[in-house]
Amino acid sequence: MNTNFSRFIGVLTLVALAQSARAELKWEQTSVDLRPAFNDKQAIAHFKYENVGNTPVHFKSVHASCGCTTAQTQNEQVAPGQKGEITATFNIGGRTGTQVKTVTVQTDDPDSARSTTVLTLKAVITPLLEIQPALVYWQNGEEPKPKIITAKANKDAAIKKLNVASSTPDFTAKVEPGSAPNEFRISVQPHDTTKAVYATLTIKPDSPANPGNTFAVAARVMPPAPTSGTAITPSTKASVSTARHDLATPAPPPAESPSQ
């Protein structure tokens, strides 16, 4: 009887020891918001951790969500009480806007709820120029009044003026200061709206930090709509279809050179 009781106590002791032996990484934060400075090439996030358990933690894998992001650990093994960090580096390239990248970390923690952690890097990248709209157009026969494109420059880019050139002589463009700081108004006007024409307007800022960058928007006079008594030929149908497609899908957002 005493022997059975001793064995029972021994089992309880082993269970208690097993439960008390655990490895656990506690993360200071698993999401980092960054706002890279103008002309930065990289956005770097630091994810700090501490092993709050009483057994070592081993990293099994650290995997970034895309090729533009790399992740690096300080140690392959984290001892009890040891601190460290994983550094995630996002290579900006020509990307703008809000960029969200993740790093998936797997450890040998036996608890599946803790063995996998997803770290999130969010970078908000302000472009050299923000241009709206990307397309201005006139209906056939519409009064050829100027229409406005607004270009807002990055405040750190030190842009003093914009040069705008049309791919055809059918449109003229005039640049004036906008109503807000670092803002420009581009007034676009067709010479004639009785015929269908299309042009690309190339916008070049005088940025000393990013020389050579250009942006493109579109200007168009639509073809005349077919009347009820007019036979619709294949060529007319194709022209109308192209016009509708261009209006439904405006010109792509301003493209930036890879050097930005």
C-alpha atoms as an extended CHARMM CRD file, in Angstrom:
* protein
*
       260  EXT
         1         1  MET       CA              0.0000000000        0.0000000000        0.0000000000  PROA      1               0.0000000000
         2         2  ASN       CA              2.8150000000        2.3410000000        0.8930000000  PROA      2               0.0000000000
         3         3  THR       CA              4.6050000000        1.3180000000       -2.3070000000  PROA      3               0.0000000000
         4         4  ASN       CA              1.5640000000        2.1910000000       -4.4550000000  PROA      4               0.0000000000
         5         5  PHE       CA              1.1800000000        5.4940000000       -2.6860000000  PROA      5               0.0000000000
         6         6  SER       CA              4.8490000000        6.3240000000       -3.3090000000  PROA      6               0.0000000000
         7         7  ARG       CA              4.4330000000        5.5160000000       -6.9730000000  PROA      7               0.0000000000
         8         8  PHE       CA              1.3590000000        7.7500000000       -7.1520000000  PROA      8               0.0000000000
         9         9  ILE       CA              3.2680000000       10.6250000000       -5.5670000000  PROA      9               0.0000000000
        10        10  GLY       CA              6.1310000000       10.0540000000       -8.0110000000  PROA      10              0.0000000000
        11        11  VAL       CA              3.7800000000       10.2390000000      -10.9960000000  PROA      11              0.0000000000
        12        12  LEU       CA              2.2430000000       13.4690000000       -9.7010000000  PROA      12              0.0000000000
        13        13  THR       CA              5.7230000000       14.9060000000       -9.2200000000  PROA      13              0.0000000000
        14        14  LEU       CA              6.7450000000       14.0310000000      -12.7980000000  PROA      14              0.0000000000
        15        15  VAL       CA              3.5430000000       15.5630000000      -14.1700000000  PROA      15              0.0000000000
        16        16  ALA       CA              4.1140000000       18.7310000000      -12.1480000000  PROA      16              0.0000000000
        17        17  LEU       CA              7.6990000000       18.9560000000      -13.3680000000  PROA      17              0.0000000000
        18        18  ALA       CA              6.6220000000       18.4200000000      -16.9620000000  PROA      18              0.0000000000
        19        19  GLN       CA              3.9900000000       21.1190000000      -16.6720000000  PROA      19              0.0000000000
        20        20  SER       CA              6.4300000000       23.5570000000      -15.0990000000  PROA      20              0.0000000000
        21        21  ALA       CA              9.0320000000       22.9640000000      -17.8130000000  PROA      21              0.0000000000
        22        22  ARG       CA              7.9530000000       25.1500000000      -20.6730000000  PROA      22              0.0000000000
        23        23  ALA       CA              9.4180000000       27.3580000000      -23.3820000000  PROA      23              0.0000000000
        24        24  GLU       CA              7.5850000000       30.5460000000      -24.3180000000  PROA      24              0.0000000000
        25        25  LEU       CA              8.5520000000       33.6070000000      -26.3260000000  PROA      25              0.0000000000
        26        26  LYS       CA              6.7960000000       36.7670000000      -25.2350000000  PROA      26              0.0000000000
        27        27  TRP       CA              6.7300000000       39.4120000000      -27.9890000000  PROA      27              0.0000000000
        28        28  GLU       CA              6.9190000000       43.1000000000      -27.1620000000  PROA      28              0.0000000000
        29        29  GLN       CA              4.7810000000       43.7270000000      -30.2560000000  PROA      29              0.0000000000
        30        30  THR       CA              3.8620000000       41.7220000000      -33.3300000000  PROA      30              0.0000000000
        31        31  SER       CA              2.8760000000       44.6670000000      -35.5560000000  PROA      31              0.0000000000
        32        32  VAL       CA              4.9590000000       47.7340000000      -36.4500000000  PROA      32              0.0000000000
        33        33  ASP       CA              3.7970000000       50.8190000000      -38.3900000000  PROA      33              0.0000000000
        34        34  LEU       CA              6.5060000000       52.7340000000      -40.2520000000  PROA      34              0.0000000000
        35        35  ARG       CA              6.5850000000       55.9680000000      -42.2540000000  PROA      35              0.0000000000
        36        36  PRO       CA              9.8540000000       55.9700000000      -44.1910000000  PROA      36              0.0000000000
        37        37  ALA       CA             11.3970000000       59.3610000000      -44.8780000000  PROA      37              0.0000000000
        38        38  PHE       CA             11.4100000000       60.6850000000      -48.4220000000  PROA      38              0.0000000000
        39        39  ASN       CA             14.0480000000       58.9400000000      -50.5300000000  PROA      39              0.0000000000
        40        40  ASP       CA             14.5940000000       56.1140000000      -48.0090000000  PROA      40              0.0000000000
        41        41  LYS       CA             15.5330000000       52.8730000000      -49.7440000000  PROA      41              0.0000000000
        42        42  GLN       CA             14.4150000000       50.5730000000      -46.9240000000  PROA      42              0.0000000000
        43        43  ALA       CA             11.9100000000       50.3500000000      -44.0870000000  PROA      43              0.0000000000
        44        44  ILE       CA             13.2060000000       48.3690000000      -41.1020000000  PROA      44              0.0000000000
        45        45  ALA       CA             11.1110000000       46.9380000000      -38.2520000000  PROA      45              0.0000000000
        46        46  HSD       CA             12.4380000000       45.4760000000      -34.9960000000  PROA      46              0.0000000000
        47        47  PHE       CA             10.3440000000       42.8010000000      -33.2740000000  PROA      47              0.0000000000
        48        48  LYS       CA             11.6600000000       42.2340000000      -29.7470000000  PROA      48              0.0000000000
        49        49  TYR       CA             11.0410000000       39.1090000000      -27.6810000000  PROA      49              0.0000000000
        50        50  GLU       CA             11.9330000000       37.4230000000      -24.3730000000  PROA      50              0.0000000000
        51        51  ASN       CA             11.8620000000       33.7740000000      -23.3640000000  PROA      51              0.0000000000
        52        52  VAL       CA              9.6490000000       33.8790000000      -20.2610000000  PROA      52              0.0000000000
        53        53  GLY       CA              9.6860000000       30.0910000000      -19.9110000000  PROA      53              0.0000000000
        54        54  ASN       CA             12.2250000000       27.9300000000      -18.0990000000  PROA      54              0.0000000000
        55        55  THR       CA             13.5280000000       25.8850000000      -21.0430000000  PROA      55              0.0000000000
        56        56  PRO       CA             15.3000000000       27.0370000000      -24.2290000000  PROA      56              0.0000000000
        57        57  VAL       CA             13.3520000000       28.0100000000      -27.3550000000  PROA      57              0.0000000000
        58        58  HSD       CA             14.6790000000       27.0580000000      -30.7960000000  PROA      58              0.0000000000
        59        59  PHE       CA             13.6960000000       28.8320000000      -34.0300000000  PROA      59              0.0000000000
        60        60  LYS       CA             12.6410000000       26.3090000000      -36.6620000000  PROA      60              0.0000000000
        61        61  SER       CA             11.9940000000       28.8110000000      -39.4800000000  PROA      61              0.0000000000
        62        62  VAL       CA             11.6340000000       32.5450000000      -40.1430000000  PROA      62              0.0000000000
        63        63  HSD       CA              9.9020000000       33.1950000000      -43.4810000000  PROA      63              0.0000000000
        64        64  ALA       CA              9.0620000000       36.5620000000      -45.1210000000  PROA      64              0.0000000000
        65        65  SER       CA              5.9160000000       36.9340000000      -47.2270000000  PROA      65              0.0000000000
        66        66  CYS       CA              7.6900000000       38.2320000000      -50.3500000000  PROA      66              0.0000000000
        67        67  GLY       CA             11.0780000000       38.5850000000      -51.9850000000  PROA      67              0.0000000000
        68        68  CYS       CA             11.2020000000       42.3270000000      -51.2410000000  PROA      68              0.0000000000
        69        69  THR       CA             11.4010000000       41.6080000000      -47.4950000000  PROA      69              0.0000000000
        70        70  THR       CA             14.0900000000       39.8150000000      -45.5100000000  PROA      70              0.0000000000
        71        71  ALA       CA             14.0850000000       38.7200000000      -41.8740000000  PROA      71              0.0000000000
        72        72  GLN       CA             17.0160000000       37.9640000000      -39.6040000000  PROA      72              0.0000000000
        73        73  THR       CA             17.2480000000       36.4570000000      -36.1120000000  PROA      73              0.0000000000
        74        74  GLN       CA             19.9600000000       37.2630000000      -33.5770000000  PROA      74              0.0000000000
        75        75  ASN       CA             20.0890000000       33.7100000000      -32.2160000000  PROA      75              0.0000000000
        76        76  GLU       CA             18.9290000000       30.2730000000      -33.2720000000  PROA      76              0.0000000000
        77        77  GLN       CA             18.3540000000       29.3540000000      -29.6000000000  PROA      77              0.0000000000
        78        78  VAL       CA             16.9120000000       31.5610000000      -26.8680000000  PROA      78              0.0000000000
        79        79  ALA       CA             17.7600000000       30.5920000000      -23.2980000000  PROA      79              0.0000000000
        80        80  PRO       CA             15.3140000000       31.1290000000      -20.4090000000  PROA      80              0.0000000000
        81        81  GLY       CA             15.2010000000       34.8210000000      -19.5450000000  PROA      81              0.0000000000
        82        82  GLN       CA             17.1310000000       35.7680000000      -22.6860000000  PROA      82              0.0000000000
        83        83  LYS       CA             15.9750000000       38.6840000000      -24.8610000000  PROA      83              0.0000000000
        84        84  GLY       CA             16.4810000000       39.3070000000      -28.5460000000  PROA      84              0.0000000000
        85        85  GLU       CA             14.8220000000       40.5650000000      -31.6990000000  PROA      85              0.0000000000
        86        86  ILE       CA             13.9490000000       39.6820000000      -35.2710000000  PROA      86              0.0000000000
        87        87  THR       CA             14.7690000000       42.3910000000      -37.7950000000  PROA      87              0.0000000000
        88        88  ALA       CA             12.5250000000       42.6720000000      -40.8610000000  PROA      88              0.0000000000
        89        89  THR       CA             13.8470000000       44.7610000000      -43.7720000000  PROA      89              0.0000000000
        90        90  PHE       CA             11.5020000000       45.8710000000      -46.5510000000  PROA      90              0.0000000000
        91        91  ASN       CA             13.2300000000       47.0650000000      -49.7450000000  PROA      91              0.0000000000
        92        92  ILE       CA             11.0240000000       49.9160000000      -50.9800000000  PROA      92              0.0000000000
        93        93  GLY       CA             12.1630000000       50.1290000000      -54.5980000000  PROA      93              0.0000000000
        94        94  GLY       CA              9.5860000000       52.1220000000      -56.5920000000  PROA      94              0.0000000000
        95        95  ARG       CA              6.6410000000       51.1650000000      -54.3710000000  PROA      95              0.0000000000
        96        96  THR       CA              4.3250000000       53.8040000000      -52.9230000000  PROA      96              0.0000000000
        97        97  GLY       CA              1.2070000000       53.8680000000      -50.7990000000  PROA      97              0.0000000000
        98        98  THR       CA              0.5000000000       51.4740000000      -47.9280000000  PROA      98              0.0000000000
        99        99  GLN       CA              2.6440000000       48.3410000000      -48.0340000000  PROA      99              0.0000000000
       100       100  VAL       CA              1.9310000000       45.4240000000      -45.6670000000  PROA      100             0.0000000000
       101       101  LYS       CA              4.5260000000       42.6550000000      -45.3100000000  PROA      101             0.0000000000
       102       102  THR       CA              4.5600000000       39.7030000000      -42.9160000000  PROA      102             0.0000000000
       103       103  VAL       CA              7.1560000000       37.4290000000      -41.3700000000  PROA      103             0.0000000000
       104       104  THR       CA              6.0590000000       33.9850000000      -40.1320000000  PROA      104             0.0000000000
       105       105  VAL       CA              8.0960000000       32.6450000000      -37.2060000000  PROA      105             0.0000000000
       106       106  GLN       CA              7.9890000000       28.9860000000      -36.1400000000  PROA      106             0.0000000000
       107       107  THR       CA              9.5660000000       27.6580000000      -32.9340000000  PROA      107             0.0000000000
       108       108  ASP       CA              9.7620000000       24.2850000000      -31.2220000000  PROA      108             0.0000000000
       109       109  ASP       CA              7.2870000000       25.3350000000      -28.5230000000  PROA      109             0.0000000000
       110       110  PRO       CA              5.1280000000       22.2010000000      -27.9500000000  PROA      110             0.0000000000
       111       111  ASP       CA              2.0530000000       24.4230000000      -27.5550000000  PROA      111             0.0000000000
       112       112  SER       CA              0.7130000000       24.8370000000      -31.1090000000  PROA      112             0.0000000000
       113       113  ALA       CA             -0.9910000000       28.0990000000      -30.1190000000  PROA      113             0.0000000000
       114       114  ARG       CA              2.4190000000       29.6450000000      -29.4170000000  PROA      114             0.0000000000
       115       115  SER       CA              4.6840000000       27.8210000000      -31.8590000000  PROA      115             0.0000000000
       116       116  THR       CA              3.7330000000       30.0000000000      -34.8560000000  PROA      116             0.0000000000
       117       117  THR       CA              3.7350000000       33.8090000000      -34.7500000000  PROA      117             0.0000000000
       118       118  VAL       CA              3.0110000000       36.1750000000      -37.6220000000  PROA      118             0.0000000000
       119       119  LEU       CA              4.8460000000       39.5070000000      -37.4510000000  PROA      119             0.0000000000
       120       120  THR       CA              3.4390000000       42.3950000000      -39.5220000000  PROA      120             0.0000000000
       121       121  LEU       CA              5.3560000000       45.3230000000      -40.9950000000  PROA      121             0.0000000000
       122       122  LYS       CA              3.1960000000       48.1660000000      -42.3420000000  PROA      122             0.0000000000
       123       123  ALA       CA              4.9270000000       50.9640000000      -44.2560000000  PROA      123             0.0000000000
       124       124  VAL       CA              3.1690000000       54.0810000000      -45.5730000000  PROA      124             0.0000000000
       125       125  ILE       CA              5.2420000000       55.4890000000      -48.4410000000  PROA      125             0.0000000000
       126       126  THR       CA              4.3480000000       58.9160000000      -49.7670000000  PROA      126             0.0000000000
       127       127  PRO       CA              5.0620000000       59.2150000000      -53.5120000000  PROA      127             0.0000000000
       128       128  LEU       CA              6.9650000000       62.0640000000      -55.1190000000  PROA      128             0.0000000000
       129       129  LEU       CA              3.6970000000       63.2620000000      -56.6920000000  PROA      129             0.0000000000
       130       130  GLU       CA              0.0570000000       62.3790000000      -56.0580000000  PROA      130             0.0000000000
       131       131  ILE       CA             -1.9760000000       63.1450000000      -59.1840000000  PROA      131             0.0000000000
       132       132  GLN       CA             -5.7770000000       63.2520000000      -59.5620000000  PROA      132             0.0000000000
       133       133  PRO       CA             -7.4540000000       62.4690000000      -61.8730000000  PROA      133             0.0000000000
       134       134  ALA       CA             -5.3450000000       60.3020000000      -64.1820000000  PROA      134             0.0000000000
       135       135  LEU       CA             -7.6850000000       61.0320000000      -67.1360000000  PROA      135             0.0000000000
       136       136  VAL       CA             -9.5280000000       64.1520000000      -68.3230000000  PROA      136             0.0000000000
       137       137  TYR       CA            -11.9060000000       63.9500000000      -71.2760000000  PROA      137             0.0000000000
       138       138  TRP       CA            -14.4080000000       65.9160000000      -73.3400000000  PROA      138             0.0000000000
       139       139  GLN       CA            -17.4700000000       64.6420000000      -75.1610000000  PROA      139             0.0000000000
       140       140  ASN       CA            -17.5150000000       65.1760000000      -78.8930000000  PROA      140             0.0000000000
       141       141  GLY       CA            -18.7180000000       68.7220000000      -79.5950000000  PROA      141             0.0000000000
       142       142  GLU       CA            -18.4600000000       69.8100000000      -75.9500000000  PROA      142             0.0000000000
       143       143  GLU       CA            -17.2480000000       73.3520000000      -75.3440000000  PROA      143             0.0000000000
       144       144  PRO       CA            -13.4260000000       73.1100000000      -75.1560000000  PROA      144             0.0000000000
       145       145  LYS       CA            -13.0850000000       74.5790000000      -71.6880000000  PROA      145             0.0000000000
       146       146  PRO       CA             -9.9900000000       73.7690000000      -69.5820000000  PROA      146             0.0000000000
       147       147  LYS       CA            -10.1610000000       70.8890000000      -67.1170000000  PROA      147             0.0000000000
       148       148  ILE       CA             -7.9830000000       70.6220000000      -64.0390000000  PROA      148             0.0000000000
       149       149  ILE       CA             -5.5550000000       67.9470000000      -62.8840000000  PROA      149             0.0000000000
       150       150  THR       CA             -4.2270000000       68.3880000000      -59.3410000000  PROA      150             0.0000000000
       151       151  ALA       CA             -0.6760000000       67.3280000000      -58.4840000000  PROA      151             0.0000000000
       152       152  LYS       CA              0.3740000000       67.2660000000      -54.8280000000  PROA      152             0.0000000000
       153       153  ALA       CA              4.1370000000       67.0740000000      -54.2400000000  PROA      153             0.0000000000
       154       154  ASN       CA              5.8290000000       65.2980000000      -51.3480000000  PROA      154             0.0000000000
       155       155  LYS       CA              6.6560000000       68.0480000000      -48.8400000000  PROA      155             0.0000000000
       156       156  ASP       CA             10.2420000000       66.7960000000      -48.4760000000  PROA      156             0.0000000000
       157       157  ALA       CA             10.9370000000       66.7160000000      -52.2220000000  PROA      157             0.0000000000
       158       158  ALA       CA             11.5500000000       70.4820000000      -52.5660000000  PROA      158             0.0000000000
       159       159  ILE       CA              9.6450000000       70.6380000000      -55.8700000000  PROA      159             0.0000000000
       160       160  LYS       CA              9.2930000000       74.2160000000      -57.0960000000  PROA      160             0.0000000000
       161       161  LYS       CA              7.7630000000       73.6620000000      -60.5330000000  PROA      161             0.0000000000
       162       162  LEU       CA              6.3560000000       71.0890000000      -62.9430000000  PROA      162             0.0000000000
       163       163  ASN       CA              6.9610000000       70.8060000000      -66.6610000000  PROA      163             0.0000000000
       164       164  VAL       CA              4.0920000000       69.2900000000      -68.6630000000  PROA      164             0.0000000000
       165       165  ALA       CA              4.3200000000       68.1920000000      -72.3010000000  PROA      165             0.0000000000
       166       166  SER       CA              1.5770000000       66.7530000000      -74.5330000000  PROA      166             0.0000000000
       167       167  SER       CA              2.3020000000       63.9030000000      -76.9260000000  PROA      167             0.0000000000
       168       168  THR       CA              0.2100000000       65.6960000000      -79.5960000000  PROA      168             0.0000000000
       169       169  PRO       CA             -0.3850000000       69.3860000000      -80.4030000000  PROA      169             0.0000000000
       170       170  ASP       CA             -4.1440000000       68.8760000000      -79.9280000000  PROA      170             0.0000000000
       171       171  PHE       CA             -3.9170000000       69.7860000000      -76.2310000000  PROA      171             0.0000000000
       172       172  THR       CA             -2.2410000000       72.5680000000      -74.2860000000  PROA      172             0.0000000000
       173       173  ALA       CA             -1.3310000000       72.4000000000      -70.6030000000  PROA      173             0.0000000000
       174       174  LYS       CA             -0.6450000000       75.2340000000      -68.1920000000  PROA      174             0.0000000000
       175       175  VAL       CA              0.7260000000       74.8040000000      -64.6520000000  PROA      175             0.0000000000
       176       176  GLU       CA             -0.2440000000       77.1300000000      -61.7930000000  PROA      176             0.0000000000
       177       177  PRO       CA              0.2060000000       77.0430000000      -58.0040000000  PROA      177             0.0000000000
       178       178  GLY       CA             -2.5330000000       75.1700000000      -56.1720000000  PROA      178             0.0000000000
       179       179  SER       CA             -4.6160000000       76.2630000000      -53.1960000000  PROA      179             0.0000000000
       180       180  ALA       CA             -2.4830000000       74.3390000000      -50.6740000000  PROA      180             0.0000000000
       181       181  PRO       CA              1.2620000000       74.1450000000      -50.0000000000  PROA      181             0.0000000000
       182       182  ASN       CA              3.1900000000       71.8440000000      -52.3650000000  PROA      182             0.0000000000
       183       183  GLU       CA              0.1710000000       71.6730000000      -54.6840000000  PROA      183             0.0000000000
       184       184  PHE       CA             -0.0170000000       72.4090000000      -58.4260000000  PROA      184             0.0000000000
       185       185  ARG       CA             -2.9890000000       72.8610000000      -60.7860000000  PROA      185             0.0000000000
       186       186  ILE       CA             -2.5130000000       71.6090000000      -64.3330000000  PROA      186             0.0000000000
       187       187  SER       CA             -5.0420000000       73.2090000000      -66.6870000000  PROA      187             0.0000000000
       188       188  VAL       CA             -5.5890000000       71.0490000000      -69.7960000000  PROA      188             0.0000000000
       189       189  GLN       CA             -7.4760000000       72.3050000000      -72.8340000000  PROA      189             0.0000000000
       190       190  PRO       CA             -8.2040000000       70.7900000000      -76.2710000000  PROA      190             0.0000000000
       191       191  HSD       CA             -7.9660000000       72.9650000000      -79.3800000000  PROA      191             0.0000000000
       192       192  ASP       CA            -10.9540000000       71.2500000000      -81.0220000000  PROA      192             0.0000000000
       193       193  THR       CA            -13.6280000000       68.8610000000      -79.7570000000  PROA      193             0.0000000000
       194       194  THR       CA            -15.2080000000       68.0350000000      -83.1290000000  PROA      194             0.0000000000
       195       195  LYS       CA            -12.8330000000       65.1490000000      -83.7390000000  PROA      195             0.0000000000
       196       196  ALA       CA            -11.6630000000       62.2720000000      -81.5500000000  PROA      196             0.0000000000
       197       197  VAL       CA             -8.1110000000       62.7270000000      -80.2610000000  PROA      197             0.0000000000
       198       198  TYR       CA             -6.0280000000       61.1440000000      -77.5110000000  PROA      198             0.0000000000
       199       199  ALA       CA             -2.8290000000       62.3590000000      -75.8800000000  PROA      199             0.0000000000
       200       200  THR       CA             -0.4660000000       61.4240000000      -73.0960000000  PROA      200             0.0000000000
       201       201  LEU       CA              0.6350000000       64.2770000000      -70.8540000000  PROA      201             0.0000000000
       202       202  THR       CA              4.1140000000       63.7770000000      -69.4180000000  PROA      202             0.0000000000
       203       203  ILE       CA              4.6970000000       65.5490000000      -66.0950000000  PROA      203             0.0000000000
       204       204  LYS       CA              8.2690000000       66.1560000000      -64.9700000000  PROA      204             0.0000000000
       205       205  PRO       CA              8.9380000000       67.6820000000      -61.5170000000  PROA      205             0.0000000000
       206       206  ASP       CA             12.1490000000       69.5900000000      -60.8230000000  PROA      206             0.0000000000
       207       207  SER       CA             13.0050000000       67.4350000000      -57.8010000000  PROA      207             0.0000000000
       208       208  PRO       CA             16.7050000000       67.7870000000      -56.8750000000  PROA      208             0.0000000000
       209       209  ALA       CA             16.5380000000       64.5260000000      -54.9120000000  PROA      209             0.0000000000
       210       210  ASN       CA             14.9350000000       62.4730000000      -57.7200000000  PROA      210             0.0000000000
       211       211  PRO       CA             15.9950000000       63.9740000000      -61.0430000000  PROA      211             0.0000000000
       212       212  GLY       CA             14.6110000000       62.3110000000      -64.1520000000  PROA      212             0.0000000000
       213       213  ASN       CA             11.3320000000       61.1050000000      -62.6250000000  PROA      213             0.0000000000
       214       214  THR       CA              8.3180000000       61.5130000000      -64.9050000000  PROA      214             0.0000000000
       215       215  PHE       CA              4.5970000000       60.8250000000      -64.4930000000  PROA      215             0.0000000000
       216       216  ALA       CA              1.9190000000       60.2560000000      -67.1300000000  PROA      216             0.0000000000
       217       217  VAL       CA             -1.7690000000       61.1720000000      -67.3390000000  PROA      217             0.0000000000
       218       218  ALA       CA             -4.2000000000       61.0820000000      -70.2760000000  PROA      218             0.0000000000
       219       219  ALA       CA             -6.3620000000       63.5990000000      -72.1330000000  PROA      219             0.0000000000
       220       220  ARG       CA             -9.0470000000       62.6120000000      -74.6300000000  PROA      220             0.0000000000
       221       221  VAL       CA            -11.7830000000       63.9540000000      -76.8670000000  PROA      221             0.0000000000
       222       222  MET       CA            -14.3730000000       61.2200000000      -77.3110000000  PROA      222             0.0000000000
       223       223  PRO       CA            -15.5770000000       60.0960000000      -80.7320000000  PROA      223             0.0000000000
       224       224  PRO       CA            -19.1120000000       61.1040000000      -81.7690000000  PROA      224             0.0000000000
       225       225  ALA       CA            -21.8680000000       58.7910000000      -80.5920000000  PROA      225             0.0000000000
       226       226  PRO       CA            -23.6790000000       56.9960000000      -83.4500000000  PROA      226             0.0000000000
       227       227  THR       CA            -27.1540000000       58.3630000000      -84.1670000000  PROA      227             0.0000000000
       228       228  SER       CA            -30.2580000000       56.1770000000      -84.3730000000  PROA      228             0.0000000000
       229       229  GLY       CA            -30.3450000000       56.4830000000      -88.1580000000  PROA      229             0.0000000000
       230       230  THR       CA            -26.6850000000       55.7110000000      -88.6430000000  PROA      230             0.0000000000
       231       231  ALA       CA            -25.5920000000       52.1940000000      -89.4240000000  PROA      231             0.0000000000
       232       232  ILE       CA            -23.1270000000       50.8950000000      -86.8820000000  PROA      232             0.0000000000
       233       233  THR       CA            -20.1710000000       49.5120000000      -88.7560000000  PROA      233             0.0000000000
       234       234  PRO       CA            -17.5790000000       47.2340000000      -87.1550000000  PROA      234             0.0000000000
       235       235  SER       CA            -15.1110000000       50.1330000000      -87.0680000000  PROA      235             0.0000000000
       236       236  THR       CA            -17.6540000000       52.4290000000      -85.3470000000  PROA      236             0.0000000000
       237       237  LYS       CA            -18.4920000000       49.7220000000      -82.8250000000  PROA      237             0.0000000000
       238       238  ALA       CA            -14.8140000000       49.2000000000      -82.0630000000  PROA      238             0.0000000000
       239       239  SER       CA            -14.2750000000       52.9390000000      -81.5830000000  PROA      239             0.0000000000
       240       240  VAL       CA            -17.2040000000       53.2400000000      -79.1600000000  PROA      240             0.0000000000
       241       241  SER       CA            -16.1090000000       50.1120000000      -77.3080000000  PROA      241             0.0000000000
       242       242  THR       CA            -12.5910000000       51.5060000000      -76.9040000000  PROA      242             0.0000000000
       243       243  ALA       CA            -13.9440000000       54.8250000000      -75.6160000000  PROA      243             0.0000000000
       244       244  ARG       CA            -16.1640000000       53.1060000000      -73.0520000000  PROA      244             0.0000000000
       245       245  HSD       CA            -13.2940000000       50.9190000000      -71.9110000000  PROA      245             0.0000000000
       246       246  ASP       CA            -11.0380000000       53.9500000000      -71.4550000000  PROA      246             0.0000000000
       247       247  LEU       CA            -13.6760000000       55.7030000000      -69.3590000000  PROA      247             0.0000000000
       248       248  ALA       CA            -14.4360000000       52.6250000000      -67.2770000000  PROA      248             0.0000000000
       249       249  THR       CA            -10.7340000000       51.9740000000      -66.7790000000  PROA      249             0.0000000000
       250       250  PRO       CA             -8.8640000000       55.2910000000      -66.5350000000  PROA      250             0.0000000000
       251       251  ALA       CA             -5.2070000000       55.5500000000      -67.3520000000  PROA      251             0.0000000000
       252       252  PRO       CA             -3.0030000000       53.7250000000      -64.8160000000  PROA      252             0.0000000000
       253       253  PRO       CA             -1.8420000000       55.6410000000      -61.7350000000  PROA      253             0.0000000000
       254       254  PRO       CA              1.2470000000       57.7770000000      -62.3800000000  PROA      254             0.0000000000
       255       255  ALA       CA              4.2140000000       55.4920000000      -62.8950000000  PROA      255             0.0000000000
       256       256  GLU       CA              7.4120000000       56.1680000000      -61.0340000000  PROA      256             0.0000000000
       257       257  SER       CA             10.8550000000       55.2930000000      -62.1960000000  PROA      257             0.0000000000
       258       258  PRO       CA             12.5550000000       52.3860000000      -60.3960000000  PROA      258             0.0000000000
       259       259  SER       CA             15.1720000000       54.7620000000      -59.0660000000  PROA      259             0.0000000000
       260       260  GLN       CA             12.7340000000       56.4090000000      -56.6980000000  PROA      260             0.0000000000
